[in-house]
Amino acid sequence: MTVLWTPPANIRDTSRIGAYLRWLEAKRGLTFADYEALWEWSTSDLPGFWSSIWEYFELPPAAGPVLAGDTMPGAVWFPDARLNYAEQVLRMPGFAPGDTVVLGYSQTREPVLLTAQELREQVRRAQAGLRRLGVGQGDRVAAYLPNIPETLVLLLATASLGAIFSSCAPEFGTRSVTDRWQQISPKVLVAVDGYRYGDKVIDRREEVAAIQAALPSLEHTVLMSYVEGQVGLGPLSEPADQPLTFAPVPFSQPLYVLYSSGTTGLPKPIVHGHGGILLEHLKMLALHHDLGPGDRFFWFSTTGWMMWNYLVSAPAVGSSIVMFDGNPGAPDLGMLWRLTQEAGVTYFGTSAPFLLACRKDGLVPTKNERLKGLGSTGAPLPPEGFRWVYENLGHRLQLQSLSGGTDVCTGFVGATPLNPVYEGEIAARCLGAKVEAFDPAGKPVLGELGELVITAPMPSMPVGFWNDDDGSRLREAYFDVFPGVWRHGDWITITERGSCVITGRSDATLNRGGVRLGTAEFYSVVEGMPEVADSVVVHLEDTEGGAGQLLLFVVLQPELGELGDELKAKIARELRTNLSPRHIPDAIHQVKAVPRTLSGKKLEVPVKRILTGTPVELAAAKGALANPESLAEFEGLAVSRLDG
């Protein structure tokens, strides 16, 4: 396998993980020859590892046990500790009061920059404003806000009181929002009146009114005139006399509620706690991404994706954050690359589909000499995506492909400064994350495709699901296949050298003659063809034990018109040549669009359910889709298929 990046010889002297290793040796008498040895310790001595993270990042002294039992579900972390996530983020180590900590760029208004002193002042005012509205510990504050500094201010102010934050991006429609927030009964709603997406103005006042009407629990609504360029949270930004204070809360006190995509039912309301999120993000941002004082961290995200929550923790490790609200393709795909140069970004995070779109477009990004890291997540990044990065951005930066989920609000496989970058592979399993590949019998395998499982607890695993008092929904979601083991729902291969390859969702399995095939392989080949803009592949099993049907659906480039036999043959040829004869579909259909979630993920499982006769309204929750109209074509294909 091709090595695309190798750690510099002095990496232990220059990186934050190197400083942590020196601390472990000095304070604990522990030495590790390489990352694999460090990972082994971090997952076999959970109390030792996580207490070291607590001490290394100088969190408030905590008495009592680190882990009260390691059974999953049910593990309890730091039961006697008290802390506050907002307080730790606002410590901002390494920042002087006048240093810029937040840089907010938008297609709706002029940039908004906040210094460390200004951020604390804005949180102080918002905290006082929320108190005036009667918000206290345990109350829910809902944000229908884009990725702007005000959303961060609202999160920190809410958390400082021990109240619970929940955000939906304003591109979410009314049904998507109410499906989420009716479950948690928020007391306060803060919303924008609209936003600009490229050169389009999107009015959201009707949606805000409908959301208000659907949430009888609401006592107050604060509406920002964002389209008119308003800066600040209106009445929540008014001057106040009260000092900024932080409620010391238990480690597992709910911090915010995130949501599963909700593609086949109501979105799962996943509750994350102050302590688990703080510890996990300190570890990942500093030790894996090597972020600290002097860095500017950017991840393209909306407030409806967990990567936003991940991004905004960065001040806790001394890094500035760069936010962007708008269309990443307007006026062209080079826009975000130019922004990284303008904002002095040192770590640029994005999605695998964005990188592949840049490759397909033939884009040569604007060079940014400060860029040291490039993060990719949201979908597997195939080898050609790795090659494009290094061919166009140079070999100095480290490409960090990672995978995780909303469920843990982090990546559990990713990269480290100590590990090389192999083409098409995720470099390592993350510290403290005991990730393994299981065969169908629940036995760990190495070098073979298996179910991605986590066999030891992590602090950022959910505190629970909202209103799931007996824990039954949580157990069903993650622990129903392998008792006591977290099953995540992805296929993974862990190599002999500790790197990982994720090949798609295990619930979207393609099984040809008993051989499991990953969807990521298909997309890499098919969408690498210049004629194909997008695709989705599903396997329909034969209930009588036959081979079933492998069906491929393609979206062609607009100028190509209808899918003909010649192009079908070319697609089949490419799949045979690059993969195997088993990968050749039984049929290839043209569709106008591939169904995707609001965060851009393909929906193989709902497509499969529709094609096997499940009514559309039961197969997929349309409010969770970016393009619900795309399901109609699959419904039509299902009718003709079942009639035939």
C-alpha positions in Angstrom: 0.0 0.0 0.0 1.3 3.4 -1.0 2.5 5.7 1.8 1.6 9.3 1.1 2.8 11.0 4.2 5.4 10.0 6.9 5.7 11.7 10.3 8.8 13.9 10.5 11.7 12.5 12.5 11.2 15.0 15.3 7.4 14.6 15.5 7.6 13.7 19.2 9.3 17.0 19.9 6.9 19.1 17.9 3.5 17.6 18.4 1.0 17.7 21.3 0.8 14.0 21.5 4.6 14.0 21.9 4.2 16.4 24.8 1.6 14.1 26.3 3.9 11.1 26.0 6.7 13.0 27.8 4.1 13.9 30.5 3.1 10.3 30.9 6.7 9.3 31.4 7.4 12.1 33.9 4.2 11.8 35.9 3.2 8.2 35.5 6.5 6.4 34.7 4.9 5.1 31.4 6.8 4.9 28.2 5.5 3.7 24.8 7.6 2.8 21.8 4.9 3.7 19.2 1.3 4.7 18.8 0.0 1.1 18.8 1.5 0.5 22.2 -0.1 3.7 23.5 -3.5 2.7 22.0 -3.3 -0.8 23.7 -2.7 0.9 27.1 -5.4 3.4 26.5 -8.0 0.7 25.9 -6.9 -1.8 28.4 -6.4 0.6 31.4 -9.5 2.8 31.0 -9.2 4.5 34.4 -5.5 5.1 33.9 -5.9 6.6 30.5 -9.0 8.8 31.1 -7.6 10.0 34.4 -4.5 11.0 32.6 -6.5 13.1 30.1 -8.3 14.7 33.0 -5.0 15.6 34.7 -3.0 16.5 31.6 -5.6 19.1 30.5 -5.8 20.4 34.1 -9.5 19.9 34.7 -10.8 20.7 38.2 -9.6 18.2 40.8 -11.9 15.1 40.9 -12.1 12.7 43.9 -13.6 9.3 43.7 -13.5 6.6 41.0 -12.9 7.2 37.3 -15.2 4.4 36.1 -17.9 2.8 38.3 -18.2 -0.5 36.4 -17.4 -1.1 32.8 -20.6 -2.9 31.7 -22.2 -1.6 28.5 -24.7 0.0 28.6 -24.5 1.3 32.2 -20.9 2.4 32.6 -20.7 5.4 34.9 -17.7 7.8 34.5 -16.3 10.1 37.3 -19.5 9.7 39.5 -18.2 12.2 42.1 -16.8 14.9 39.7 -18.3 18.3 39.2 -17.4 20.5 36.2 -19.0 22.7 33.4 -18.3 22.3 29.7 -18.7 26.0 29.0 -16.3 27.0 31.7 -13.6 24.8 30.3 -14.1 25.9 26.7 -13.9 29.6 27.9 -10.6 29.0 29.7 -9.1 29.3 26.2 -5.5 28.4 27.1 -2.9 30.4 25.4 -5.2 33.3 24.4 -4.6 36.9 25.5 -7.8 38.9 26.0 -7.4 40.7 22.7 -6.6 37.5 20.6 -9.1 36.5 18.0 -10.8 33.2 19.0 -13.8 33.1 16.6 -13.9 34.1 12.9 -17.4 33.9 11.5 -17.8 34.2 7.7 -21.1 34.3 6.0 -22.8 34.8 2.6 -25.6 36.7 4.5 -23.6 39.4 6.2 -20.1 40.8 6.7 -17.6 38.7 8.7 -17.9 38.7 12.5 -14.7 38.3 14.6 -14.6 37.8 18.4 -11.6 38.1 20.6 -11.3 36.0 23.7 -12.5 38.9 25.9 -15.5 39.6 23.5 -16.6 36.0 23.5 -16.7 35.8 27.3 -18.6 39.1 27.3 -21.1 37.9 24.8 -21.6 34.7 26.8 -22.0 36.7 30.0 -24.7 38.8 28.5 -26.5 35.8 26.9 -26.4 34.0 30.3 -28.1 37.0 31.9 -30.6 37.2 29.1 -31.5 33.5 29.5 -31.9 34.0 33.2 -34.3 36.8 32.6 -36.4 34.4 30.5 -36.5 32.0 33.4 -34.0 29.4 32.0 -32.4 27.2 34.7 -30.8 23.9 35.1 -32.3 21.2 33.0 -34.4 23.5 30.8 -34.0 23.1 27.0 -32.9 26.0 24.7 -33.5 25.4 21.0 -31.5 27.1 18.3 -32.8 27.3 14.7 -29.6 29.0 13.8 -26.8 28.7 11.2 -23.1 28.1 11.8 -22.3 31.6 13.2 -20.7 33.0 16.3 -24.1 33.7 17.9 -24.9 30.0 18.0 -21.7 29.2 19.9 -22.5 32.0 22.3 -25.9 30.6 22.9 -24.5 27.1 23.4 -22.0 28.3 26.0 -24.5 30.5 27.8 -27.0 27.6 28.0 -24.4 25.2 29.2 -23.1 27.6 31.8 -26.5 27.5 33.5 -26.7 23.7 33.4 -29.5 24.0 30.9 -29.6 21.8 27.8 -28.9 23.0 24.2 -30.3 21.6 20.9 -29.8 23.0 17.4 -31.3 22.5 14.0 -29.9 24.1 10.9 -32.3 26.6 9.3 -32.3 24.6 6.1 -34.3 21.9 8.0 -38.0 22.1 7.2 -40.8 22.4 9.8 -41.4 18.7 10.0 -37.7 17.8 10.5 -37.5 20.4 13.3 -40.7 19.5 15.1 -39.9 15.8 14.9 -36.8 16.5 16.9 -37.9 19.2 19.3 -41.4 17.9 20.2 -39.5 15.1 21.9 -37.6 17.4 24.2 -40.1 20.3 24.9 -37.9 23.3 24.7 -38.6 26.4 26.8 -36.9 29.0 24.6 -36.4 29.2 20.9 -33.8 31.3 19.2 -34.1 31.5 15.4 -33.1 33.5 12.3 -35.6 35.0 9.9 -33.8 33.6 7.0 -30.4 33.3 5.3 -28.5 33.6 2.0 -27.3 30.5 0.3 -25.0 31.7 -2.5 -27.0 34.4 -4.2 -30.4 33.1 -3.0 -32.3 34.6 -0.1 -34.2 31.9 1.9 -37.0 33.3 4.0 -37.7 31.2 7.1 -40.3 33.3 9.0 -43.2 31.0 8.0 -41.2 28.0 9.2 -40.4 29.7 12.5 -44.1 30.5 13.0 -45.0 26.9 12.3 -42.3 25.6 14.7 -43.7 27.9 17.4 -47.2 26.6 16.9 -46.0 23.0 17.1 -44.2 23.5 20.4 -46.6 24.3 23.2 -43.7 24.1 25.7 -42.2 27.3 24.3 -42.4 30.3 26.6 -40.2 32.7 24.7 -39.0 33.1 21.1 -36.0 35.3 20.1 -35.9 36.1 16.4 -32.7 37.4 14.8 -33.0 39.6 11.7 -30.1 37.8 10.2 -31.0 38.5 6.5 -30.8 42.2 7.4 -27.3 41.7 8.8 -28.1 41.7 12.5 -25.1 40.9 14.7 -25.8 39.5 18.2 -28.7 37.7 19.9 -31.0 40.7 20.2 -32.4 40.9 23.7 -30.0 38.2 24.8 -27.1 40.5 23.9 -28.2 43.5 25.9 -25.9 44.8 28.6 -26.2 43.2 32.0 -24.7 43.7 35.5 -24.4 40.0 36.6 -20.9 38.4 36.4 -20.4 35.3 34.3 -20.8 32.2 36.5 -20.7 28.5 35.8 -23.0 25.9 37.4 -20.8 23.0 38.6 -22.7 19.9 37.3 -22.2 16.1 37.5 -20.1 14.6 34.8 -23.1 13.0 33.1 -25.3 16.2 33.3 -27.0 16.6 29.9 -25.1 19.2 27.8 -26.9 18.9 24.5 -29.2 16.7 22.5 -28.1 15.5 19.1 -30.3 13.5 16.7 -29.9 10.5 14.4 -30.9 11.2 10.8 -34.3 9.8 11.5 -34.6 8.3 8.0 -36.9 5.5 9.0 -38.8 6.9 11.9 -38.5 9.7 14.5 -34.9 10.9 14.9 -33.3 9.4 18.1 -32.7 12.1 20.6 -29.2 11.4 21.8 -28.3 13.0 25.1 -24.6 13.9 25.6 -23.1 14.9 28.9 -20.8 17.8 30.0 -17.9 15.6 31.1 -17.9 12.9 28.3 -18.0 15.5 25.5 -15.3 17.6 27.2 -12.9 14.7 27.8 -13.4 13.2 24.4 -12.9 16.5 22.5 -9.9 17.5 24.5 -8.3 14.2 23.6 -9.2 14.3 19.9 -8.6 17.9 19.1 -5.2 18.1 20.9 -3.7 14.7 20.6 -5.1 13.5 17.3 -5.6 16.7 15.3 -2.6 18.4 17.0 -4.5 21.6 17.6 -3.4 24.2 20.1 -2.4 27.9 20.5 -1.7 29.5 17.2 -4.0 27.2 15.2 -7.2 28.1 13.3 -9.5 25.2 13.0 -12.2 25.1 10.3 -14.7 22.3 9.5 -17.4 22.9 7.0 -20.6 22.0 8.8 -24.1 23.2 9.6 -25.6 23.2 13.1 -27.5 20.1 12.2 -24.4 17.9 12.0 -22.3 16.7 15.0 -19.2 18.1 13.4 -20.4 21.6 14.4 -20.4 20.5 18.1 -16.9 19.0 17.5 -15.6 22.2 15.9 -16.8 24.6 18.6 -14.9 22.7 21.4 -11.6 23.8 19.9 -11.0 26.9 22.2 -10.7 24.4 25.1 -7.4 23.3 23.6 -6.3 26.8 22.7 -7.3 26.9 19.1 -9.3 29.6 17.3 -12.3 28.4 15.2 -13.3 29.5 11.8 -17.1 29.3 11.0 -18.8 29.5 7.6 -22.4 29.8 6.7 -23.5 29.5 3.1 -23.2 27.5 -0.1 -19.7 25.8 -0.4 -20.1 25.7 -4.1 -20.9 29.4 -4.7 -19.6 30.9 -6.8 -17.5 27.8 -7.4 -15.9 24.8 -5.5 -12.8 26.9 -4.9 -14.6 29.2 -2.5 -13.8 27.3 0.7 -10.1 26.9 -0.3 -9.8 30.6 -0.8 -11.5 31.1 2.6 -8.9 29.0 4.3 -6.2 31.2 2.9 -8.1 34.5 3.8 -8.8 33.2 7.4 -5.3 31.7 8.0 -6.8 28.2 8.6 -4.2 25.7 9.8 -6.6 22.7 9.8 -9.3 22.4 7.2 -12.1 19.8 7.8 -14.6 18.8 5.2 -16.5 15.7 3.9 -15.3 13.0 1.5 -18.0 13.9 -1.1 -16.7 17.5 -1.2 -13.1 16.4 -1.8 -14.3 14.0 -4.5 -16.4 16.7 -6.1 -13.3 19.0 -6.2 -11.4 16.1 -7.9 -14.2 15.5 -10.4 -14.3 19.2 -11.2 -10.6 19.3 -11.9 -10.1 21.9 -9.2 -6.6 23.0 -8.3 -7.1 24.6 -4.8 -5.7 27.9 -3.8 -2.5 27.1 -1.9 -2.4 27.9 1.9 1.1 27.5 3.2 -0.2 27.5 6.8 -2.3 24.4 6.3 -0.9 21.5 8.3 -3.9 19.2 8.5 -6.9 18.2 6.3 -9.8 16.3 7.8 -12.2 14.2 5.9 -15.4 12.4 7.2 -19.0 11.9 6.5 -18.3 9.0 4.1 -15.4 6.7 3.3 -12.7 8.5 1.3 -11.5 6.2 -1.5 -7.8 6.0 -2.7 -8.4 8.4 -5.6 -9.5 11.0 -3.0 -6.3 10.6 -1.1 -4.2 10.9 -4.3 -6.1 14.1 -5.3 -5.3 15.7 -2.0 -1.5 15.0 -2.2 -1.3 15.8 -5.9 -2.9 19.2 -5.4 -2.1 20.3 -1.9 1.4 19.0 -1.6 3.0 16.4 0.7 3.7 18.6 3.7 0.2 18.4 5.2 -1.3 15.4 6.9 -4.6 14.0 5.5 -6.7 12.7 8.4 -9.6 10.5 7.3 -11.8 9.7 10.3 -15.1 8.0 11.1 -17.4 8.1 14.1 -20.9 9.3 14.6 -23.5 11.5 16.2 -23.9 8.7 18.7 -20.5 9.4 20.3 -20.0 13.0 18.9 -16.5 12.1 17.8 -14.4 9.9 15.6 -13.4 6.5 17.0 -11.1 5.7 14.0 -8.9 8.5 12.7 -5.3 9.7 12.4 -2.5 10.8 14.7 0.7 12.8 14.1 2.6 9.6 14.9 1.2 7.5 12.1 1.8 7.5 8.4 -0.9 8.1 5.9 -1.6 5.1 3.6 -3.6 5.6 0.5 -7.2 4.8 1.0 -6.9 3.9 4.7 -7.8 5.5 8.0 -4.6 5.6 10.0 -5.5 4.1 13.4 -8.1 3.4 16.1 -8.4 6.5 18.3 -7.1 6.5 21.9 -9.5 5.2 24.4 -11.7 3.7 21.7 -11.6 -0.1 21.8 -12.7 -0.6 18.2 -12.7 -4.2 16.8 -14.1 -6.0 13.8 -16.4 -8.9 14.6 -17.4 -11.8 12.4 -21.0 -13.0 12.5 -20.3 -15.2 15.5 -19.0 -12.2 17.5 -15.4 -13.2 17.3 -12.7 -10.5 16.6 -11.0 -10.7 13.2 -7.9 -9.0 11.8 -7.3 -8.4 8.1 -10.9 -9.4 7.4 -14.2 -7.6 6.8 -16.3 -7.5 10.0 -18.8 -5.5 11.9 -17.4 -2.4 13.5 -17.9 -2.8 17.3 -16.7 -1.0 20.4 -16.0 -3.5 23.2 -15.2 -1.2 26.1 -17.0 2.0 27.2 -16.1 5.5 26.1 -17.0 8.6 28.1 -18.8 10.3 25.2 -21.2 7.4 24.6 -24.7 8.8 25.2 -25.9 9.5 28.6 -29.1 8.1 27.2 -31.9 8.9 24.8 -34.4 11.5 25.9 -37.5 10.0 27.5 -36.0 6.5 27.4 -36.2 6.0 31.1 -35.7 2.2 31.0 -32.9 2.4 28.4 -34.8 0.0 26.0 -34.3 2.2 23.0 -30.6 2.7 23.7 -30.1 -1.1 24.0 -32.0 -1.7 20.8 -30.0 0.8 18.9 -26.5 -0.4 19.8 -26.5 -3.6 21.9 -29.2 -5.8 20.3 -26.8 -7.9 18.2 -23.8 -8.5 20.5 -24.9 -8.2 24.1 -22.6 -5.9 26.1 -20.9 -4.7 22.9 -21.6 -1.5 21.0 -22.4 -2.4 17.3 -22.1 0.7 15.2 -23.5 -0.5 11.9 -20.5 -0.1 9.6 -18.3 -2.7 7.9 -14.6 -2.3 8.9 -11.3 -4.1 8.1 -8.6 -3.6 10.6 -5.2 -4.3 9.0 -2.2 -6.0 10.6 -0.5 -2.5 11.0 -3.5 -1.1 12.9 -5.0 1.0 10.1 -8.7 0.7 9.1 -10.8 0.6 6.0 -14.5 1.3 6.3 -16.6 0.0 3.4 -20.1 1.2 4.0 -23.1 0.5 6.3 -23.5 -3.1 7.4 -27.3 -2.6 7.3 -26.9 -1.8 3.5 -25.0 -5.1 2.9 -24.4 -6.2 -0.6 -24.2 -10.0 -0.5 -23.4 -11.7 -3.8 -23.2 -15.5 -3.5 -22.2 -15.3 0.2 -19.5 -12.7 -0.4 -20.1 -9.4 1.3 -19.3 -6.3 -0.8 -18.9 -2.7 0.5 -20.9 0.0 -1.1 -17.9 2.4 -0.9 -16.1 0.3 -3.5 -18.9 0.7 -6.0 -19.2 4.5 -5.6 -15.4 4.9 -6.0 -15.5 3.3 -9.4 -18.9 4.4 -10.7 -18.6 8.0 -9.6 -15.1 8.2 -10.9 -16.5 8.0 -14.4 -16.9 11.4 -16.0 -20.5 10.6 -17.2 -21.8 9.8 -13.7 -22.7 12.6 -11.2 -24.0 10.4 -8.4 -25.1 6.8 -7.7 -26.7 4.4 -5.2 -26.5 0.6 -5.1 -28.6 -1.9 -3.2 -28.9 -5.7 -3.0 -32.3 -7.3 -2.8 -32.2 -10.7 -1.3 -34.1 -13.6 -2.7 -36.4 -15.0 0.1 -36.1 -18.5 -1.5 -32.4 -18.5 -1.1 -31.3 -17.5 -4.6 -28.6 -14.9 -5.6 -31.0 -12.0 -5.3 -30.6 -8.8 -7.4 -27.9 -6.2 -7.4 -29.3 -2.9 -8.6 -27.4 0.2 -9.5 -29.0 3.6 -9.9 -27.1 6.4 -11.5 -27.5 10.2 -11.9 -25.9 11.3 -15.2 -24.2 14.6 -15.9 -27.0 17.0 -17.1 -25.7 17.2 -20.7 -25.8 13.4 -21.3 -29.6 12.9 -21.6 -30.8 9.2 -21.4 -28.8 6.3 -20.1 -28.1 4.0 -23.1 -26.8 0.5 -23.6 -23.4 1.7 -24.5 -22.9 3.5 -21.2 -24.4 0.6 -19.2 -21.9 -1.7 -20.8 -19.1 0.8 -20.0 -20.2 0.9 -16.3 -20.3 -2.9 -16.1 -16.8 -3.1 -17.7 -15.4 -0.6 -15.2 -16.8 -2.5 -12.3 -15.5 -5.8 -13.7 -12.0 -4.4 -14.4 -11.6 -2.5 -11.2 -13.4 -4.7 -8.7 -14.7 -8.1 -9.8 -17.4 -9.9 -11.9 -19.4 -10.2 -8.7 -19.7 -6.4 -8.7 -21.5 -6.2 -12.0 -25.2 -5.2 -11.3 -28.1 -7.2 -12.6 -29.7 -3.9 -13.7 -28.6 -0.3 -14.0 -31.3 2.4 -13.9 -31.1 6.1 -14.4 -32.7 8.4 -11.8 -32.8 12.2 -11.4 -31.4 12.2 -7.9 -30.1 10.0 -5.1 -32.0 10.3 -1.8 -29.7 11.9 0.8 -30.1 13.0 4.4 -29.9 16.7 5.4 -26.3 16.0 6.2 -25.6 14.6 2.8 -25.5 10.8 3.5 -26.9 8.4 0.9 -30.0 6.4 1.9 -29.4 2.8 0.7 -31.7 1.2 3.3 -34.8 3.3 2.6 -34.3 2.7 -1.1 -34.0 -1.0 -0.5 -37.2 -1.0 1.6 -39.1 0.9 -1.0 -38.0 -1.5 -3.8 -39.2 -4.5 -1.7 -42.7 -3.1 -1.3 -42.6 -1.0 1.9 -44.7 2.2 1.4 -42.7 5.3 1.0 -44.2 6.9 4.1 -43.0 3.9 6.2 -39.6 3.4 4.5 -38.3 6.9 5.0 -39.2 10.0 7.1 -39.3 12.6 4.3 -38.6 15.4 6.7 -35.1 14.0 7.3 -34.2 14.1 3.6 -32.6 16.9 1.7 -34.5 15.9 -1.4 -37.6 13.9 -0.5 -39.0 14.2 -4.0 -36.2 11.8 -5.1 -38.2 8.9 -3.5 -40.9 9.0 -6.1 -38.8 7.5 -8.9 -37.9 4.5 -6.6 -41.6 4.1 -5.8 -42.4 3.9 -9.5 -39.6 1.4 -10.0 -40.9 -0.7 -7.1 -44.4 -0.8 -8.7 -43.1 -1.9 -12.1 -40.7 -4.4 -10.5 -43.3 -6.0 -8.2 -45.9 -6.0 -11.0 -43.4 -7.7 -13.3 
